Amino acid sequence: AGQKGNDVKRELSEIQGKIEFQALMVQLFVQRRFQHVLISTRFYRALFNDGDTKLNLGKDATDLFLRSTGMPPTVAVLDSLTNEAIRDVREGIRAFEFLVEQKELDSASRQLMQAFAIGEFMPDVQTLPRVKKRKIVDYVQKGNRLLSAIEVKDYGTAETLVKDLTTQAKDFDGTKPQTLIETARRTAGLFLAKARNAAVSGDKEGFEKSLQQAAEIWPLNPALVEIS
């Protein structure tokens, strides 16, 4: 009876150990620490070589695995997903470095963001040269400044940024912002022309209305000061 009780305790301890180990592997996977996942799956197979590799997860986690992979959650599936993620990150970083060399910074920024989102803690991402990352940071910052300038209708600054970005990145598409800038400039110019005509003819009300309309379209238009 004593031996049987010890065997039961040993079996329960092993089951508990497997559950805790599995929880650790899944946690590492969720945290995107893929090298740690691979190490843990290798250890798991060495420690628990009874052939039972099914992961004991809750219903929500199990359903997520089934929807994502179409297969029940097992150590082999976790290992496969990890290897796939590592491969995607490495290919993404290689593509990023190539695009930076080709001065295609818009596409390079997207590749880097995708690789970072998947494998933030992978050596391929962590050891990227700072010079290449700074190029992307500078490009993204200018892109954000362009959006802000357009939002506040600072079209002079926006036009300068469009020129800088076009020179900096071969794949930057400045068609939309440049069209918006030109449209604002022409529309503001029409209202300023109406304001001049109203001023010449002594139409104070028409002058003020046209000037206000021009200011609403392009508040920082240098020509506004001259007309005023």
Secondary structure as GFF3:
##gff-version 3
##sequence-region A 1 228
A	DSSP	alpha_helix	2	30	.	.	.	ID=ss1
A	DSSP	alpha_helix	34	47	.	.	.	ID=ss2
A	DSSP	alpha_helix	59	69	.	.	.	ID=ss3
A	DSSP	alpha_helix	75	101	.	.	.	ID=ss4
A	DSSP	alpha_helix	105	119	.	.	.	ID=ss5
A	DSSP	alpha_helix	123	126	.	.	.	ID=ss6
A	DSSP	alpha_helix	130	151	.	.	.	ID=ss7
A	DSSP	alpha_helix	155	168	.	.	.	ID=ss8
A	DSSP	alpha_helix	175	200	.	.	.	ID=ss9
A	DSSP	alpha_helix	204	217	.	.	.	ID=ss10
A	DSSP	alpha_helix	222	227	.	.	.	ID=ss11
###
